[in-house]
Amino acid sequence: DVTQKDVWADFVAAAAALPERAKLSSEQAKLLGRVAEQLAARESTDPLFLARLGTVFAREGRAADAKPFLDRAAGLPAGTPAQRRELAAVFY
């Protein structure tokens, strides 16, 4: 449910953690798109959430949808070493 903002990060993290060749179901892909359309997602300052969202779009073959989220994630500071490692892996 797209109105449950408190589960967006977990949904996006789970989708990003899927094996590289795995694809989302059509229902999951629709939910991902609806999450991305929400103002709160577009204005997020969480670089991991944004990078994961962009990664999933890219993996789904939706580069144009991925780019704004990845660009935004790249411009935000990542606090912990673990966060920096994950972001480095996304942009490697």
ROPAKOL-920693 format. One record per residue (C-alpha): residue number from 1; residue in three letters; x negated, y negated, z negated. Coordinates in Angstrom, 2 decimals. Layout:
<pts>
PT num residu      px      py      pz
PT NUM    ALA       X       Y       Z
...
</pts>
This chain:
<pts>
PT num residu      px      py      pz
PT   1    ASP    0.00    0.00    0.00
PT   2    VAL   -1.61   -3.22    1.18
PT   3    THR   -0.10   -5.20   -1.69
PT   4    GLN   -2.21   -3.30   -4.23
PT   5    LYS   -5.32   -5.49   -4.06
PT   6    ASP   -6.91   -3.70   -6.99
PT   7    VAL   -7.40   -0.55   -4.88
PT   8    TRP   -8.73   -2.20   -1.69
PT   9    ALA  -12.37   -1.92   -2.73
PT  10    ASP  -11.99    1.77   -3.61
PT  11    PHE  -10.19    2.55   -0.35
PT  12    VAL  -12.82    0.72    1.70
PT  13    ALA  -15.67    2.34   -0.25
PT  14    ALA  -14.19    5.80    0.31
PT  15    ALA  -13.73    5.12    4.02
PT  16    ALA  -17.31    3.85    4.31
PT  17    ALA  -18.61    6.95    2.52
PT  18    LEU  -17.12    9.32    5.09
PT  19    PRO  -19.64   11.21    7.22
PT  20    GLU  -20.74    9.19   10.24
PT  21    ARG  -18.78   11.24   12.76
PT  22    ALA  -15.59   11.31   10.69
PT  23    LYS  -12.69    9.19   11.84
PT  24    LEU   -9.87    7.70    9.85
PT  25    SER   -6.37    9.00   10.41
PT  26    SER   -4.11    6.65   12.32
PT  27    GLU   -2.35    5.75    9.07
PT  28    GLN   -5.65    5.03    7.33
PT  29    ALA   -6.85    2.92   10.28
PT  30    LYS   -3.63    0.89   10.16
PT  31    LEU   -4.05    0.34    6.42
PT  32    LEU   -7.65   -0.76    6.96
PT  33    GLY   -6.48   -3.31    9.51
PT  34    ARG   -3.78   -4.59    7.18
PT  35    VAL   -6.27   -4.95    4.32
PT  36    ALA   -8.62   -6.88    6.60
PT  37    GLU   -5.82   -9.24    7.64
PT  38    GLN   -5.16  -10.30    4.06
PT  39    LEU   -6.51  -13.71    3.12
PT  40    ALA   -8.13  -12.34   -0.04
PT  41    ALA  -10.14   -9.83    2.01
PT  42    ARG  -11.23  -12.44    4.53
PT  43    GLU  -12.30  -14.82    1.76
PT  44    SER  -14.01  -12.19   -0.40
PT  45    THR  -17.40  -13.06   -1.85
PT  46    ASP  -18.29   -9.42   -2.56
PT  47    PRO  -21.02   -8.53   -0.05
PT  48    LEU  -20.60   -4.78   -0.58
PT  49    PHE  -16.86   -4.87    0.05
PT  50    LEU  -17.40   -6.94    3.20
PT  51    ALA  -20.27   -4.78    4.46
PT  52    ARG  -18.33   -1.59    3.84
PT  53    LEU  -15.27   -3.00    5.61
PT  54    GLY  -17.42   -4.00    8.57
PT  55    THR  -19.12   -0.62    8.60
PT  56    VAL  -15.83    1.22    8.80
PT  57    PHE  -14.59   -0.98   11.62
PT  58    ALA  -17.85   -0.44   13.50
PT  59    ARG  -17.67    3.31   12.99
PT  60    GLU  -14.12    3.25   14.34
PT  61    GLY  -15.35    1.55   17.51
PT  62    ARG  -13.92   -1.84   16.56
PT  63    ALA  -17.07   -3.99   16.78
PT  64    ALA  -15.16   -7.25   17.24
PT  65    ASP  -13.30   -6.59   13.98
PT  66    ALA  -16.50   -5.56   12.20
PT  67    LYS  -18.60   -8.59   13.12
PT  68    PRO  -17.00  -11.30   10.93
PT  69    PHE  -17.16   -9.09    7.85
PT  70    LEU  -20.75   -8.04    8.48
PT  71    ASP  -21.80  -11.63    9.22
PT  72    ARG  -20.21  -12.82    6.01
PT  73    ALA  -21.79  -10.00    3.98
PT  74    ALA  -25.22  -10.84    5.39
PT  75    GLY  -24.91  -14.41    4.17
PT  76    LEU  -24.03  -13.56    0.57
PT  77    PRO  -26.46  -12.68   -2.21
PT  78    ALA  -26.50   -9.13   -3.53
PT  79    GLY  -27.24   -9.00   -7.22
PT  80    THR  -28.59   -5.64   -8.26
PT  81    PRO  -31.30   -3.54   -6.64
PT  82    ALA  -28.69   -0.87   -5.86
PT  83    GLN  -26.53   -3.43   -4.07
PT  84    ARG  -29.52   -4.70   -2.11
PT  85    ARG  -30.43   -1.13   -1.07
PT  86    GLU  -26.90   -0.43    0.13
PT  87    LEU  -26.77   -3.67    2.12
PT  88    ALA  -30.19   -2.91    3.61
PT  89    ALA  -28.90    0.49    4.74
PT  90    VAL  -25.90   -1.15    6.41
PT  91    PHE  -28.04   -3.59    8.33
PT  92    TYR  -30.89   -1.19    9.14
</pts>
